Amino acid sequence: MTLVRTTQNMLSRQSFTGMQAAMARVAKAQEQLSTGRLINRPSDDPTGATTAMRIRSSLASEKQFVRNADSAVGWLDQTDGTLSTIGNQLSRARDIALQGANTGAMGPEARLALATEVDQIREGLITSANTQYLDRPIFGGITAGQKAYHPDGTLADPDAVNLGSAGGVHRTIADGVRMRIDLEGPQVFGGSPDSVFDHLAALSAALKSADSVGIEAAIDRLKVDADRVTNAQSEIGARTVRVERARDVATDAHLTLTNALSEVENVDLARATVDLGLQEVAYQAALGATARVLQPSLLDFLR
């Protein structure tokens, strides 16, 4: 039978070890309660720290998706409002053309007044064609210029690589999902020399010269122009709905990930308070036990 001799030094060492461990547990509980976090350094919970890093990465992606969607909605809303204005202007221009078609009942002065209004509508449409969002022309594709059209109704940069091509302004609204948010000028106003600006200029000239054939032709062309704008507005509306849905999904995912991160990192204050109390009691007990172990002296053993 093997006997193990327990010395005073062994008792002291074990007592100090237990006291230090209890003190470390109290310090950890105090740190968690003061910071409100379960993981203050990776060594506290390596698995939880790894999970938290992955959640934070996903959170950053969802935040960016929300920002992209907000930018896309702003651009699309600006485009939709501009298209509504353009549609109203074209409707008024067509009404003028219908009114001017009765050339026999109108004198030169009346026709000139109608032609002047058509010219004003044309200038207004050119202004609308150069509408900007965040200092970028919404109908200019990704051209570097700040205007899509010259005052005469011609493209400001007809040789731009992406204007009128498959390029354009895009936003990434979900993982692997890129949405085009712009409409280029030719999609809305038609291409030269058959653009709405050309049609309005022809209508103005026909009104001034009482050219009934030219006015009738302008009526038909403006109808086609108005339909094109309506189709463009419908497309913008469909894109807006899709972007808003993607934004809602990203917002919900962000909320879910935030809650998941809180579960991994944040401390339960009530539980942490109780745990701190328990660790303090354990520490006090360790102190008491250590005091009793270290109390005997050489004189006590000699008595």
RODO-2510 file (C-alpha; in nm, 4 decimals, decimal comma):
residues 303
     n   res          X          Y          Z
     1     m     0,0000     0,0000     0,0000
     2     t     0,1429     0,3322    -0,1069
     3     l     0,1157     0,6210     0,1312
     4     v     0,1169     0,9778     0,0086
     5     r     0,2556     1,2265     0,2504
     6     t     0,0744     1,5589     0,2515
     7     t     0,2992     1,8413     0,3580
     8     q     0,2164     2,1931     0,4633
     9     n     0,3790     2,3220     0,1432
    10     m     0,1448     2,1091    -0,0691
    11     l    -0,1581     2,2370     0,1196
    12     s    -0,0435     2,5957     0,0781
    13     r     0,0224     2,5521    -0,2935
    14     q    -0,3155     2,3909    -0,3589
    15     s    -0,4899     2,6561    -0,1533
    16     f    -0,3220     2,9349    -0,3486
    17     t    -0,4028     2,7630    -0,6785
    18     g    -0,7700     2,7326    -0,5850
    19     m    -0,7783     3,0930    -0,4644
    20     q    -0,6234     3,2202    -0,7887
    21     a    -0,8722     3,0180    -0,9956
    22     a    -1,1624     3,1588    -0,7963
    23     m    -1,0230     3,5096    -0,8370
    24     a    -0,9911     3,4558    -1,2148
    25     r    -1,3556     3,3434    -1,2342
    26     v    -1,4642     3,6540    -1,0414
    27     a    -1,2594     3,8760    -1,2736
    28     k    -1,4102     3,7106    -1,5812
    29     a    -1,7639     3,7515    -1,4472
    30     q    -1,6943     4,1170    -1,3637
    31     e    -1,5527     4,1795    -1,7125
    32     q    -1,8532     4,0230    -1,8837
    33     l    -2,0931     4,2235    -1,6705
    34     s    -1,9090     4,5522    -1,7235
    35     t    -1,8632     4,5104    -2,1008
    36     g    -2,1933     4,3353    -2,1651
    37     r    -2,0156     4,0840    -2,3883
    38     l    -1,9557     3,7138    -2,3486
    39     i    -1,6576     3,7199    -2,5839
    40     n    -1,4067     3,9942    -2,5104
    41     r    -1,1164     3,8147    -2,6755
    42     p    -1,0965     3,5089    -2,9040
    43     s    -0,9543     3,2945    -2,6251
    44     d    -1,2766     3,3355    -2,4269
    45     d    -1,4641     3,1211    -2,6801
    46     p    -1,2762     3,0310    -3,0015
    47     t    -1,5807     2,8687    -3,1607
    48     g    -1,8069     3,1600    -3,0699
    49     a    -1,5476     3,4084    -3,1942
    50     t    -1,5336     3,2323    -3,5307
    51     t    -1,9124     3,2298    -3,5533
    52     a    -1,9252     3,5984    -3,4635
    53     m    -1,6735     3,6837    -3,7372
    54     r    -1,8827     3,5009    -3,9958
    55     i    -2,1995     3,6731    -3,8801
    56     r    -2,0285     4,0123    -3,8952
    57     s    -1,9154     3,9416    -4,2493
    58     s    -2,2723     3,8546    -4,3494
    59     l    -2,3974     4,1644    -4,1684
    60     a    -2,1607     4,3845    -4,3686
    61     s    -2,2892     4,2302    -4,6931
    62     e    -2,6540     4,2818    -4,5989
    63     k    -2,5849     4,6425    -4,4961
    64     q    -2,4281     4,7049    -4,8355
    65     f    -2,7249     4,5443    -5,0110
    66     v    -2,9591     4,7782    -4,8206
    67     r    -2,7481     5,0816    -4,9139
    68     n    -2,7401     4,9728    -5,2782
    69     a    -3,1166     4,9215    -5,2772
    70     d    -3,1730     5,2639    -5,1218
    71     s    -2,9575     5,4208    -5,3926
    72     a    -3,1436     5,2268    -5,6611
    73     v    -3,4850     5,3297    -5,5255
    74     g    -3,3771     5,6947    -5,5215
    75     w    -3,2621     5,6754    -5,8830
    76     l    -3,5749     5,4889    -5,9926
    77     d    -3,8075     5,7308    -5,8113
    78     q    -3,6348     6,0233    -5,9803
    79     t    -3,6724     5,8531    -6,3166
    80     d    -4,0375     5,7693    -6,2547
    81     g    -4,1218     6,1273    -6,1603
    82     t    -3,9398     6,2607    -6,4657
    83     l    -4,1191     6,0172    -6,6955
    84     s    -4,4530     6,1306    -6,5518
    85     t    -4,3633     6,4893    -6,6360
    86     i    -4,2535     6,3885    -6,9853
    87     g    -4,5769     6,1979    -7,0406
    88     n    -4,7845     6,5000    -6,9399
    89     q    -4,5861     6,7243    -7,1733
    90     l    -4,6319     6,4836    -7,4632
    91     s    -5,0032     6,4612    -7,3909
    92     r    -5,0265     6,8388    -7,4073
    93     a    -4,8258     6,8459    -7,7314
    94     r    -5,0610     6,5936    -7,8892
    95     d    -5,3629     6,7985    -7,7793
    96     i    -5,2077     7,0996    -7,9481
    97     a    -5,1527     6,8947    -8,2633
    98     l    -5,5171     6,7834    -8,2627
    99     q    -5,6235     7,1421    -8,2121
   100     g    -5,3982     7,2647    -8,4885
   101     a    -5,5216     6,9963    -8,7306
   102     n    -5,8284     7,2127    -8,7930
   103     t    -5,6260     7,4553    -8,9982
   104     g    -5,9289     7,6035    -9,1699
   105     a    -6,0738     7,7400    -8,8452
   106     m    -5,7492     7,8929    -8,7199
   107     g    -5,5715     8,2015    -8,8308
   108     p    -5,1960     8,2508    -8,8625
   109     e    -5,1694     8,4142    -8,5214
   110     a    -5,3442     8,1253    -8,3473
   111     r    -5,1252     7,8715    -8,5239
   112     l    -4,8168     8,0727    -8,4321
   113     a    -4,9229     8,0711    -8,0678
   114     l    -4,9651     7,6939    -8,0791
   115     a    -4,6259     7,6550    -8,2462
   116     t    -4,4680     7,8719    -7,9753
   117     e    -4,6166     7,6478    -7,7064
   118     v    -4,4856     7,3399    -7,8876
   119     d    -4,1396     7,4977    -7,8910
   120     q    -4,1650     7,5560    -7,5162
   121     i    -4,2701     7,1944    -7,4634
   122     r    -3,9726     7,0796    -7,6681
   123     e    -3,7355     7,2877    -7,4564
   124     g    -3,8996     7,1513    -7,1417
   125     l    -3,8499     6,7961    -7,2649
   126     i    -3,4822     6,8620    -7,3299
   127     t    -3,4532     6,9936    -6,9743
   128     s    -3,6258     6,6803    -6,8462
   129     a    -3,3929     6,4684    -7,0582
   130     n    -3,1004     6,6212    -6,8660
   131     t    -3,2498     6,5527    -6,5214
   132     q    -2,9799     6,4479    -6,2756
   133     y    -2,9634     6,2276    -5,9710
   134     l    -2,6603     6,2838    -5,7489
   135     d    -2,5020     6,4944    -6,0263
   136     r    -2,5454     6,2240    -6,2882
   137     p    -2,7884     6,2415    -6,5838
   138     i    -3,0490     5,9732    -6,5343
   139     f    -3,0861     5,9241    -6,9109
   140     g    -2,7141     5,9430    -6,9860
   141     g    -2,6092     5,5851    -6,9145
   142     i    -2,2654     5,5813    -6,7584
   143     t    -2,1313     5,8640    -6,9691
   144     a    -1,8867     6,0885    -6,7851
   145     g    -2,0714     6,4073    -6,8794
   146     q    -2,3346     6,5842    -6,6700
   147     k    -2,5795     6,6226    -6,9597
   148     a    -2,7409     6,3621    -7,1789
   149     y    -2,8627     6,6019    -7,4504
   150     h    -2,7526     6,9260    -7,6078
   151     p    -2,9996     7,2197    -7,6201
   152     d    -3,0771     7,1290    -7,9820
   153     g    -3,1989     6,7826    -7,8789
   154     t    -2,8991     6,5829    -7,9980
   155     l    -2,7099     6,3421    -7,7765
   156     a    -2,4387     6,5154    -7,5786
   157     d    -2,2060     6,2178    -7,6196
   158     p    -2,3262     6,0048    -7,9112
   159     d    -1,9956     5,8173    -7,9241
   160     a    -2,0025     5,7144    -7,5565
   161     v    -1,9177     5,3475    -7,5233
   162     n    -2,2129     5,2623    -7,2996
   163     l    -2,4780     5,5095    -7,4128
   164     g    -2,7314     5,3212    -7,6186
   165     s    -2,5570     4,9884    -7,5617
   166     a    -2,6029     4,7078    -7,3130
   167     g    -2,4108     4,8967    -7,0448
   168     g    -2,5705     5,1300    -6,7970
   169     v    -2,6019     5,1908    -6,4264
   170     h    -2,6351     4,8807    -6,2090
   171     r    -2,6714     4,8096    -5,8390
   172     t    -2,6045     4,4814    -5,6589
   173     i    -2,9169     4,4313    -5,4485
   174     a    -2,8591     4,0716    -5,3355
   175     d    -2,5951     3,8033    -5,3478
   176     g    -2,5253     3,7524    -5,7178
   177     v    -2,8127     3,9813    -5,8252
   178     r    -2,7312     4,2980    -6,0215
   179     m    -3,0184     4,5225    -6,1253
   180     r    -3,0042     4,7850    -6,3964
   181     i    -3,1671     5,1023    -6,2679
   182     d    -3,1336     5,3508    -6,5538
   183     l    -3,2951     5,4161    -6,8892
   184     e    -3,0859     5,5658    -7,1643
   185     g    -3,2079     5,8579    -7,3664
   186     p    -3,2887     5,6710    -7,6902
   187     q    -3,5065     5,4267    -7,4938
   188     v    -3,7286     5,7144    -7,3826
   189     f    -3,7009     5,9813    -7,6499
   190     g    -3,6167     5,7757    -7,9558
   191     g    -3,3081     5,7917    -8,1693
   192     s    -3,2118     6,0725    -8,4036
   193     p    -3,3415     6,1639    -8,6595
   194     d    -3,6658     6,0068    -8,5375
   195     s    -3,6694     6,1337    -8,1797
   196     v    -3,9495     6,3121    -7,9986
   197     f    -3,7494     6,6341    -8,0282
   198     d    -3,7474     6,5963    -8,4060
   199     h    -4,1217     6,5260    -8,4022
   200     l    -4,1962     6,8373    -8,1981
   201     a    -3,9771     7,0505    -8,4213
   202     a    -4,1641     6,9144    -8,7239
   203     l    -4,4994     6,9839    -8,5554
   204     s    -4,3972     7,3423    -8,4823
   205     a    -4,2949     7,3958    -8,8445
   206     a    -4,6178     7,2378    -8,9706
   207     l    -4,8284     7,4616    -8,7472
   208     k    -4,6505     7,7728    -8,8685
   209     s    -4,6994     7,6761    -9,2337
   210     a    -5,0521     7,5362    -9,1904
   211     d    -4,9297     7,2009    -9,3243
   212     s    -5,2198     6,9716    -9,2408
   213     v    -5,0347     6,6623    -9,3647
   214     g    -4,7383     6,7401    -9,1411
   215     i    -4,9670     6,8000    -8,8431
   216     e    -5,1465     6,4693    -8,8972
   217     a    -4,8127     6,2911    -8,9198
   218     a    -4,7004     6,4599    -8,5985
   219     i    -5,0134     6,3380    -8,4205
   220     d    -4,9332     5,9774    -8,5071
   221     r    -4,5659     6,0147    -8,4156
   222     l    -4,6450     6,1753    -8,0806
   223     k    -4,8787     5,8863    -8,0045
   224     v    -4,5903     5,6456    -8,0593
   225     d    -4,3643     5,8658    -7,8439
   226     a    -4,6209     5,8730    -7,5630
   227     d    -4,6589     5,4952    -7,5751
   228     r    -4,2820     5,4557    -7,5550
   229     v    -4,2695     5,6756    -7,2455
   230     t    -4,5573     5,4810    -7,0889
   231     n    -4,3774     5,1523    -7,1521
   232     a    -4,0598     5,2965    -7,0032
   233     q    -4,2498     5,4086    -6,6936
   234     s    -4,4015     5,0625    -6,6557
   235     e    -4,0566     4,9070    -6,6761
   236     i    -3,9245     5,1481    -6,4132
   237     g    -4,2199     5,0623    -6,1892
   238     a    -4,1481     4,6904    -6,2190
   239     r    -3,7820     4,7459    -6,1365
   240     t    -3,8766     4,9573    -5,8360
   241     v    -4,0984     4,6812    -5,6984
   242     r    -3,8205     4,4271    -5,7383
   243     v    -3,5616     4,6515    -5,5722
   244     e    -3,7934     4,7325    -5,2822
   245     r    -3,8580     4,3624    -5,2241
   246     a    -3,4845     4,2941    -5,2275
   247     r    -3,4346     4,5782    -4,9795
   248     d    -3,6988     4,4308    -4,7489
   249     v    -3,5309     4,0907    -4,7671
   250     a    -3,1901     4,2433    -4,6904
   251     t    -3,3370     4,4435    -4,4018
   252     d    -3,4976     4,1321    -4,2520
   253     a    -3,1749     3,9366    -4,2958
   254     h    -2,9827     4,2161    -4,1261
   255     l    -3,2208     4,2057    -3,8295
   256     t    -3,1946     3,8269    -3,8042
   257     l    -2,8155     3,8354    -3,8189
   258     t    -2,8043     4,1134    -3,5591
   259     n    -3,0095     3,8991    -3,3220
   260     a    -2,7874     3,5985    -3,3922
   261     l    -2,4754     3,8045    -3,3204
   262     s    -2,6311     3,9251    -2,9977
   263     e    -2,6949     3,5664    -2,8924
   264     v    -2,3305     3,4784    -2,9547
   265     e    -2,1580     3,7882    -2,8163
   266     n    -2,3860     3,9704    -2,5743
   267     v    -2,4246     3,8643    -2,2141
   268     d    -2,7510     3,7967    -2,0335
   269     l    -2,7308     4,0682    -1,7666
   270     a    -2,9520     3,8880    -1,5143
   271     r    -2,7615     3,5640    -1,5528
   272     a    -2,4262     3,7445    -1,5402
   273     t    -2,5272     3,9238    -1,2203
   274     v    -2,6216     3,5955    -1,0520
   275     d    -2,3034     3,4310    -1,1782
   276     l    -2,0912     3,7158    -1,0400
   277     g    -2,2565     3,6737    -0,7012
   278     l    -2,1871     3,2997    -0,7039
   279     q    -1,8249     3,3499    -0,8030
   280     e    -1,7779     3,6085    -0,5295
   281     v    -1,9182     3,3635    -0,2707
   282     a    -1,6842     3,0943    -0,4034
   283     y    -1,3927     3,3335    -0,3821
   284     q    -1,4759     3,4266    -0,0248
   285     a    -1,4924     3,0564     0,0598
   286     a    -1,1528     3,0027    -0,1022
   287     l    -1,0106     3,2877     0,1038
   288     g    -1,1538     3,1392     0,4227
   289     a    -1,0192     2,7937     0,3444
   290     t    -0,6777     2,9351     0,2649
   291     a    -0,6716     3,1298     0,5882
   292     r    -0,7460     2,8127     0,7857
   293     v    -0,4822     2,6124     0,6024
   294     l    -0,2117     2,8752     0,6517
   295     q    -0,3096     2,9511     1,0130
   296     p    -0,0996     2,6814     1,1928
   297     s     0,2530     2,7911     1,2698
   298     l     0,5581     2,6026     1,4057
   299     l     0,4523     2,6848     1,7588
   300     d     0,1125     2,5279     1,6947
   301     f     0,2829     2,2046     1,5903
   302     l     0,5182     2,2110     1,8964
   303     r     0,2342     2,2457     2,1490
***
